[in-house]
Amino acid sequence: MSAQKKLEKLTDSWYGFDLVSGLFGVLIGGFGILSLSWSLGWTFVSLITTFVIGRRLQKRGKITRLFVLVASALFSVTGVIGTILQGMAFLDSWSVGGLLRLSVTLMGTMMMVRSFRTLTDSQVKSFFKA
């Protein structure tokens, strides 16, 4: 698979994550007007951010790659810690909301790790050097 395809696949995965986490946000927050507005607004901002960063990466934005690489490394580490804490909170409460929070945290951590692995791939690195 080419570097361009790997970046497109990563961006598409982020779109999916944005939508799923937005849905989980609605389920966790409830269907009140404020919580629903907040969840939908945050989902919209996440989709726009994914679009902008994805386009910049596909256009060989070296600074964007460096920013995403550093952010994904930091958030991978904090995501592991957050997943452990959310897991402990779920085991304490055994609630559906706790399970949804744990799921979103785990998925976000997995996306950060995937982003880091994609951006450090040898084909992708050479794509940005060209």
N, C-alpha and C positions, 0 to 999 in steps of 0.2 A: 504494500500500500504506500502511496506517495505521501510526502509530508503535507501537501495541500489537503489530501483526503483525510489524513489524521486530524488536522486542525478543524476541518469541517465536521468530522464525526464528534470531536470534543465539543464544539460549539452546539451541535444538535443535542448532545447529551445534557448540556447546561440548560438548553431550552426546556427539555423534559423535566429536569430537576426543578426549574423555576415554577413550572406549572403544577407539578406534584406538591411541592412545598407550599405553594399558594392554596391549593385545595386543602392540604392538612392544616394550614393556618385558619381557613374558614371553619373547619371541623373543630379545631381546638378552641378558637375564640367564640364560636357560636354564631348565630344568625342575626345578631343585633345590628342596627344601622351603623354604629361606629366601628365595631369589630369587623363587619363585612367590608366597610369602606377601607379600613386600614389594610386588611388582607388583600383586597383587590388592587389597591394603590401600590402596595409593596410588590405584588406580583408584576404589575406593569413596569415599575422601576427596575426590577430584576431582569425582565425581558429586554428592556431597552439597553441596560448595561451589558447584558450578554451579547446583544446585537452589535453594539459599538466595539466592545473588546474583541469579539470574534472577527469583525471586519478588519480591525487594525492588525490582528495577528495574521490574517490571510493576506494582507498587503505588506507583509514582512516588517512590521513595526518593531524594531529592536528594543526600543524603550518599553513598549507595551509588553513584549515578551519578558523582559527583565522584571518589570513590575509584577506581572502575573506569576512568574517563577518565585519571586521572593514572598509574595502574598500567599501563594499556595503552600509553600514550605512552612511558613508561620502558622497558617490556619490548619494545616494538617496536624501539627503538634497540638495546637489548642483544641482541635476537633476531637482528638483522641481523649484528651482530658475531659472535654465536655461530654463525650459519649459515656465515659466511665461515670461521671457525675449524674447524667440523665438515667443511666442504667440503675444506679443506686437509688435515685428518686423513684423510679418505676417500681423497683422491688419493695420500696417502703410503702407506696400507695396502691399499687396494683390497679391503676385507673387507665381507661382508654386514652385519656388526654396525655398521661405520662408515656404510654406506649407510642402515641403519635409523635410526641416531642423527641423521644429516643430514636424513632425511625428517621425523622428529619435530620437530627444531629448526625446519625450514622451515615445517611445518604450524603449529606454535605461534606463530611470527612472523606468519604470515598471519592467524591467529585474533586476535592482538593488534591488527594493523592493521585488521582487519574490525570489531573491537569499537570501536576509536577512531572509525572512519568512521561507524559506526552511531550512536554516542552524540553525535557532532557534527552529525548530519543535522538539517536545519532542522525537520522534523516531530517528530523525537524531542526536540529541545530545547524546542519549544513544548509537548510533552506533559508535560514536567517543570515547566514554568512555570505550567500550569493548576491 
